[in-house]
């Protein structure tokens, strides 16, 4: 085992055998790089939502693991933690925005998203989960009104929102 190497840096190795008569010729050279799978990417970020779409953004993993990241994979869940792939990216993203439209979504439904990165050694752990809902923010309510009160309490009423 060779220790103290820098992750992502290629090193040249060769060896030869010895016996009482002498040494063999050197083996062919091998260039090897100490590396691991990429680090867990940051949690997807919410950009916007409406009645017809959800937009998210993603940033790259902070550590490639020593090899170039070649893929990212986005998964989505519809409230039962049974994630399924919805998109993949074949490059080392810096920042990427992704939008799902109404044909793939149900209004009022909550959706969870996670992302992972891939290099030649394998997949990273999934990011933390982002959960968002499809729909618009509620309309602005009317101001509450005082119904009655005393020196230490106030009874209020307000109009319930229907949208």
VEXMIBA-457119 format. One record per atom (N, C-alpha, C): residue in one letter; chain; x, y, z; residue number from 1. Coordinates in steps of 0.2 Angstrom, whole numbers. Each point is the difference from the previous one (the first is absolute). Example, Ala and Ser with C-alpha at 12.3 -4.5 7.8 and 13.67 -1.06 7.14 Angstrom:
<rs>
R  r  c      u      v      w    k
R  A  A     66    -28     39    1
R  A  A     -4      6      0    1
R  A  A      4      6      0    1
R  S  A     -2      5     -4    2
R  S  A      4      6      1    2
R  S  A     -4      5      3    2
</rs>
This chain:
<rs>
R  r  c      u      v      w    k
R  X  A      4     -6      0    1
R  X  A     -4      6      0    1
R  X  A      4      6      0    1
R  X  A     -1      5     -4    2
R  X  A      3      6      0    2
R  X  A     -4      5      3    2
R  X  A      2      4      5    3
R  X  A     -4      5      3    3
R  X  A      3      7     -1    3
R  X  A     -4      5      2    4
R  X  A      2      7     -1    4
R  X  A     -1      3     -7    4
R  X  A     -4     -4     -4    5
R  X  A     -1      3     -7    5
R  X  A     -6      5      0    5
R  X  A      1      4     -5    6
R  X  A     -5      5     -1    6
R  X  A     -6     -3     -5    6
R  X  A     -6      1      3    7
R  X  A     -6     -2     -4    7
R  X  A      0      3     -7    7
R  X  A     -2     -3     -5    8
R  X  A      0      3     -7    8
R  X  A      6      0     -3    8
R  X  A      6     -1      3    9
R  X  A      6      1     -3    9
R  X  A      2     -7     -3    9
R  X  A      3      0     -6   10
R  X  A      2     -6     -3   10
R  X  A      7     -2      2   10
R  X  A      1     -6      2   11
R  X  A      7     -2      2   11
R  X  A      2     -6     -5   11
R  X  A      7      0     -1   12
R  X  A      2     -6     -4   12
R  X  A      3     -5      4   12
R  X  A     -2     -6     -1   13
R  X  A      3     -6      4   13
R  X  A      3     -5     -5   13
R  X  A      5     -3      2   14
R  X  A      4     -6     -3   14
R  X  A      3     -4      6   14
R  X  A      2     -6     -2   15
R  X  A      3     -4      5   15
R  X  A      5     -5     -4   15
R  X  A      4     -4      4   16
R  X  A      4     -5     -3   16
R  X  A      1     -5      6   16
R  X  A      2     -6     -2   17
R  X  A      1     -6      5   17
R  X  A      7     -1      1   17
R  X  A      2     -2      6   18
R  X  A      7     -2      1   18
R  X  A      0     -7      3   18
R  X  A      6     -3     -2   19
R  X  A      2     -6      4   19
R  X  A      7      0      1   19
R  X  A      3     -6      1   20
R  X  A      8      0      2   20
R  X  A      4      1     -6   20
R  X  A     -3     -1     -6   21
R  X  A      4      1     -6   21
R  X  A      0      8     -2   21
R  X  A     -5      3      1   22
R  X  A     -1      7     -2   22
R  X  A     -7      3      0   22
R  X  A     -1      5     -4   23
R  X  A     -6      3     -1   23
R  X  A     -3     -1     -7   23
R  X  A     -6      0      0   24
R  X  A     -4     -1     -7   24
R  X  A      0      7     -3   24
R  X  A     -2      0     -6   25
R  X  A     -2      6     -3   25
R  X  A     -6      4      3   25
R  X  A      0      6     -1   26
R  X  A     -6      4      3   26
R  X  A     -7     -2     -3   26
R  X  A     -5      0      4   27
R  X  A     -6     -2     -3   27
R  X  A     -3      6     -5   27
R  X  A     -5     -1     -4   28
R  X  A     -2      6     -3   28
R  X  A     -3      5      5   28
R  X  A      0      7     -2   29
R  X  A     -2      5      5   29
R  X  A     -8      0      0   29
R  X  A     -3      1      6   30
R  X  A     -7      1      0   30
R  X  A     -1      7      3   30
R  X  A     -4      4     -2   31
R  X  A     -2      7      3   31
R  X  A     -7     -1      3   31
R  X  A      1      1      7   32
R  X  A     -6     -1      4   32
R  X  A     -2      6      4   32
R  X  A     -6      1      1   33
R  X  A     -2      6      4   33
R  X  A     -4     -2      6   33
R  X  A      2      2      6   34
R  X  A     -4     -1      6   34
R  X  A     -7      4     -1   34
R  X  A     -6     -3      1   35
R  X  A     -6      4     -1   35
R  X  A     -5     -4      4   35
R  X  A     -6      3      1   36
R  X  A     -6     -3      3   36
R  X  A     -6      3     -4   36
R  X  A     -6     -2      2   37
R  X  A     -6      2     -4   37
R  X  A     -1      8      2   37
R  X  A     -4      4     -4   38
R  X  A      0      7      2   38
R  X  A     -4      1      6   38
R  X  A      1      6      3   39
R  X  A     -4      2      6   39
R  X  A     -7      1     -1   39
R  X  A     -4     -1      5   40
R  X  A     -7      1     -1   40
R  X  A     -2      7     -2   40
R  X  A     -3      1     -6   41
R  X  A     -2      7     -2   41
R  X  A     -4      4      5   41
R  X  A      0      6     -1   42
R  X  A     -5      4      5   42
R  X  A     -7     -1     -2   42
R  X  A     -4      1      5   43
R  X  A     -7     -1     -1   43
R  X  A     -3      5     -6   43
R  X  A     -4     -3     -4   44
R  X  A     -3      4     -5   44
R  X  A     -3      6      3   44
R  X  A     -1      6     -4   45
R  X  A     -2      6      3   45
R  X  A     -7      2     -4   45
R  X  A     -5      2      4   46
R  X  A     -6      2     -3   46
R  X  A      1      7     -4   46
R  X  A     -3      0     -6   47
R  X  A      0      7     -4   47
R  X  A     -7      3      0   47
R  X  A     -5     -4     -2   48
R  X  A     -6      2      0   48
R  X  A     -5     -6     -1   48
R  X  A     -7      2      1   49
R  X  A     -5     -5     -1   49
R  X  A     -6      4     -2   49
R  X  A     -4     -3     -4   50
R  X  A     -7      3     -2   50
R  X  A     -5     -6      0   50
R  X  A     -6      1     -3   51
R  X  A     -5     -5     -1   51
R  X  A      3     -5     -6   51
R  X  A      5      2     -4   52
R  X  A      1     -4     -5   52
R  X  A      8     -3     -1   52
R  X  A      4      3      5   53
R  X  A      7     -2      0   53
R  X  A      4      1      6   53
R  X  A      5     -4      1   54
R  X  A      5      1      5   54
R  X  A      6      1     -3   54
R  X  A      4      5      2   55
R  X  A      7      1     -2   55
R  X  A      5     -1      6   55
R  X  A      5     -3     -1   56
R  X  A      5     -2      5   56
R  X  A      7      2     -3   56
R  X  A      5      1      4   57
R  X  A      7      1     -3   57
R  X  A      5     -5      4   57
R  X  A      5     -1     -3   58
R  X  A      5     -5      3   58
R  X  A      7      3     -1   58
R  X  A      4     -1      5   59
R  X  A      7      1     -1   59
R  X  A      4     -6      1   59
R  X  A      6      0     -2   60
R  X  A      5     -6     -1   60
R  X  A      2     -2      7   60
R  X  A      2     -6      0   61
R  X  A      4     -3      6   61
R  X  A      6      4      2   61
R  X  A      1      1      6   62
R  X  A      6      4      2   62
R  X  A      7     -4     -1   62
R  X  A     -1     -6      0   63
R  X  A      6     -5     -1   63
R  X  A     -1     -5     -5   63
R  X  A      4      0     -6   64
R  X  A     -1     -5     -5   64
R  X  A      2     -7      2   64
R  X  A      4     -1      6   65
R  X  A      2     -6      2   65
R  X  A      7     -2     -3   65
R  X  A      3      5     -5   66
R  X  A      6     -2     -3   66
R  X  A     -1     -2     -7   66
R  X  A     -6     -1     -2   67
R  X  A     -1     -1     -7   67
R  X  A     -6      5     -3   67
R  X  A      0      1     -6   68
R  X  A     -5      5     -3   68
R  X  A     -7     -3      1   68
R  X  A     -4      4      2   69
R  X  A     -7     -2      1   69
R  X  A     -3      0     -7   69
R  X  A     -3     -5     -2   70
R  X  A     -3     -1     -7   70
R  X  A     -8      0      0   70
R  X  A     -3     -1      5   71
R  X  A     -7      0      0   71
R  X  A     -3      2      7   71
R  X  A     -6      3     -1   72
R  X  A     -4      2      6   72
R  X  A     -7     -3     -1   72
R  X  A     -3     -3      5   73
R  X  A     -7     -3     -1   73
R  X  A     -5      3      5   73
R  X  A     -5      3     -2   74
R  X  A     -6      3      4   74
R  X  A     -5     -5      1   74
R  X  A     -2     -1      6   75
R  X  A     -6     -5      1   75
R  X  A     -6      4      4   75
R  X  A     -6     -2     -2   76
R  X  A     -6      3      3   76
R  X  A     -4     -5      3   76
R  X  A     -3      2      6   77
R  X  A     -5     -4      3   77
R  X  A     -7      3      1   77
R  X  A     -5     -3      0   78
R  X  A     -7      2      1   78
R  X  A     -2     -2      7   78
R  X  A      3      2      6   79
R  X  A     -3      0      6   79
R  X  A      1     -7      4   79
R  X  A      2     -5     -4   80
R  X  A      1     -7      3   80
R  X  A      7     -2      1   80
R  X  A      5      4     -2   81
R  X  A      7     -1      1   81
R  X  A      2     -6     -5   81
R  X  A     -3     -1     -5   82
R  X  A      2     -4     -6   82
R  X  A      2      4     -6   82
R  X  A      7      2      1   83
R  X  A      3      4     -5   83
R  X  A      1     -3     -7   83
R  X  A     -1      4     -5   84
R  X  A      1     -3     -7   84
R  X  A      4      6     -4   84
R  X  A      4     -2     -4   85
R  X  A      4      4     -4   85
R  X  A     -4      4     -5   85
R  X  A      1      7      0   86
R  X  A     -4      4     -4   86
R  X  A      4      4     -5   86
R  X  A      7      0      1   87
R  X  A      4      4     -4   87
R  X  A      8     -2      1   87
R  X  A      4      1     -5   88
R  X  A      7     -1      2   88
R  X  A      4      5     -5   88
R  X  A      6      1      3   89
R  X  A      4      5     -4   89
R  X  A      7     -3     -1   89
R  X  A      3      0     -6   90
R  X  A      6     -3     -1   90
R  X  A      6      5     -1   90
R  X  A      1      4      5   91
R  X  A      5      5      1   91
R  X  A      1      2      7   91
R  X  A      5      4      1   92
R  X  A      2      2      7   92
R  X  A     -4      7      1   92
R  X  A     -6      0      2   93
R  X  A     -4      6      0   93
R  X  A      3      5      5   93
R  X  A      0      6     -1   94
R  X  A      1      6      5   94
R  X  A     -6      2      3   94
R  X  A     -5      1     -4   95
R  X  A     -7      2      2   95
R  X  A     -5     -2     -5   95
R  X  A     -5     -4      2   96
R  X  A     -4     -2     -6   96
R  X  A     -7      1      3   96
R  X  A     -5      3     -4   97
R  X  A     -7      0      2   97
R  X  A     -4     -5     -4   97
R  X  A     -5     -3      4   98
R  X  A     -4     -5     -3   98
R  X  A     -7      2      1   98
R  X  A     -5     -1     -5   99
R  X  A     -7      2      1   99
R  X  A     -4     -6     -2   99
R  X  A     -5     -2      4  100
R  X  A     -5     -5     -1  100
R  X  A     -6      3     -1  100
R  X  A     -4     -2     -6  101
R  X  A     -6      3     -1  101
R  X  A     -6     -4      2  101
R  X  A     -6      3     -1  102
R  X  A     -6     -3      3  102
R  X  A     -2     -7     -3  102
R  X  A      3     -2     -6  103
R  X  A     -1     -7     -3  103
R  X  A      3     -5      5  103
R  X  A      5      2      4  104
R  X  A      3     -5      4  104
R  X  A     -2      1      7  104
R  X  A     -4      5      2  105
R  X  A     -1      1      7  105
R  X  A     -8      1      1  105
R  X  A     -2     -1      7  106
R  X  A     -7      1      2  106
R  X  A      0      6      4  106
R  X  A     -4      5     -1  107
R  X  A     -1      6      4  107
R  X  A     -2     -2      7  107
R  X  A      3      3      5  108
R  X  A     -1     -1      7  108
R  X  A      4     -6      3  108
R  X  A      4     -4     -4  109
R  X  A      4     -5      2  109
R  X  A      6      2      2  109
R  X  A      3     -3      5  110
R  X  A      7      2      3  110
R  X  A      5     -5     -4  110
R  X  A      6      3     -2  111
R  X  A      5     -4     -3  111
R  X  A      6      1      3  111
R  X  A      4     -6      1  112
R  X  A      7      0      3  112
R  X  A      5     -1     -6  112
R  X  A      6      3      1  113
R  X  A      5      0     -5  113
R  X  A      7     -1      3  113
R  X  A      4     -4     -3  114
R  X  A      7     -1      2  114
R  X  A      4     -1     -6  114
R  X  A      7      1      0  115
R  X  A      4     -1     -5  115
R  X  A      6     -3      2  115
R  X  A      4     -4     -4  116
R  X  A      6     -3      1  116
R  X  A      5      1     -6  116
R  X  A      6     -1      1  117
R  X  A      6      1     -5  117
R  X  A      3     -7     -1  117
R  X  A      3      0     -6  118
R  X  A      4     -6     -2  118
R  X  A      6      1     -3  118
R  X  A      6     -3      2  119
R  X  A      6     -1     -3  119
R  X  A      2     -7     -2  119
R  X  A      5     -1     -3  120
R  X  A      2     -7     -2  120
R  X  A      0     -5      6  120
R  X  A      0      2      6  121
R  X  A      0     -5      6  121
R  X  A     -7     -1      2  121
R  X  A     -5      4     -2  122
R  X  A     -7     -2      3  122
R  X  A     -4      7      2  122
R  X  A     -5     -2      2  123
R  X  A     -5      6      2  123
R  X  A      1      2      7  123
R  X  A     -1      7      1  124
R  X  A      1      3      7  124
R  X  A     -6     -2      4  124
R  X  A      0      2      6  125
R  X  A     -7      0      4  125
R  X  A     -4      5     -3  125
R  X  A     -7     -1      1  126
R  X  A     -5      5     -2  126
R  X  A      1      6      4  126
R  X  A     -2      6     -3  127
R  X  A     -1      6      4  127
R  X  A     -5     -1      5  127
R  X  A      0      5      4  128
R  X  A     -6      1      5  128
R  X  A     -6      1     -5  128
R  X  A     -6     -1      3  129
R  X  A     -6      0     -4  129
R  X  A     -4      7      1  129
R  X  A     -2      2     -6  130
R  X  A     -4      7      0  130
R  X  A     -7     -2     -2  130
R  X  A     -5      2      4  131
R  X  A     -7     -1     -1  131
R  X  A     -3      6     -2  131
R  X  A     -4      0     -5  132
R  X  A     -4      6     -3  132
R  X  A     -7     -2     -2  132
R  X  A     -4      4      0  133
R  X  A     -7     -1     -3  133
R  X  A     -1      4     -6  133
R  X  A     -5     -3     -4  134
R  X  A     -2      3     -6  134
R  X  A     -6      4      1  134
R  X  A      1      6     -1  135
R  X  A     -6      5      1  135
R  X  A      3      7      1  135
R  X  A     -5      4      0  136
R  X  A      2      7      1  136
R  X  A     -1      2      8  136
R  X  A      4      5      2  137
R  X  A     -1      2      7  137
R  X  A     -7      2      1  137
R  X  A     -3      0      6  138
R  X  A     -7      2      1  138
R  X  A      0      8     -1  138
R  X  A     -6      2     -2  139
R  X  A     -1      7     -1  139
R  X  A      1      4      7  139
R  X  A      1      6      0  140
R  X  A      1      4      6  140
R  X  A     -7      1      4  140
R  X  A      0     -2      6  141
R  X  A     -6      0      4  141
R  X  A     -2      7      2  141
R  X  A     -6      1      2  142
R  X  A     -2      7      2  142
R  X  A      2      0      8  142
R  X  A      1      6      2  143
R  X  A      2      2      7  143
R  X  A     -5     -3      5  143
R  X  A      2     -3      6  144
R  X  A     -4     -2      5  144
R  X  A     -4      6      3  144
R  X  A     -6     -2      2  145
R  X  A     -4      6      4  145
R  X  A     -1     -2      7  145
R  X  A      0      5      4  146
R  X  A     -2     -1      7  146
R  X  A     -7     -1      1  146
R  X  A     -2     -6      4  147
R  X  A     -7     -1      1  147
R  X  A     -2      3      7  147
R  X  A      5     -2      5  148
R  X  A     -1      3      7  148
R  X  A      7      0      3  148
R  X  A      0      2      6  149
R  X  A      6      0      4  149
R  X  A     -1      2      7  149
R  X  A      6     -1      4  150
R  X  A      0      3      6  150
R  X  A      7      3      1  150
R  X  A      2      1      6  151
R  X  A      7      3      1  151
R  X  A      6     -5     -1  151
R  X  A     -2     -7      0  152
R  X  A      5     -5     -1  152
R  X  A     -2     -5     -5  152
R  X  A     -5      2     -4  153
R  X  A     -1     -5     -6  153
R  X  A     -4      4     -6  153
R  X  A      1     -3     -5  154
R  X  A     -4      2     -6  154
R  X  A     -2     -6     -4  154
R  X  A     -7      1     -2  155
R  X  A     -3     -6     -4  155
R  X  A      0      3     -7  155
R  X  A      3     -4     -5  156
R  X  A      0      2     -7  156
R  X  A     -4     -4     -4  156
R  X  A     -2      3     -6  157
R  X  A     -3     -4     -5  157
R  X  A      4      1     -7  157
R  X  A      0     -4     -5  158
R  X  A      2      1     -6  158
R  X  A     -3     -4     -5  158
R  X  A      1      2     -7  159
R  X  A     -4     -3     -5  159
R  X  A      5     -6     -2  159
R  X  A     -3     -6     -1  160
R  X  A      4     -6     -2  160
R  X  A      1      0     -7  160
R  X  A      6     -1     -2  161
R  X  A      2      0     -7  161
R  X  A     -3     -7     -3  161
R  X  A     -2      1     -7  162
R  X  A     -3     -6     -3  162
R  X  A      5     -2     -6  162
R  X  A      5      4     -1  163
R  X  A      5     -2     -6  163
R  X  A      7      0      3  163
</rs>
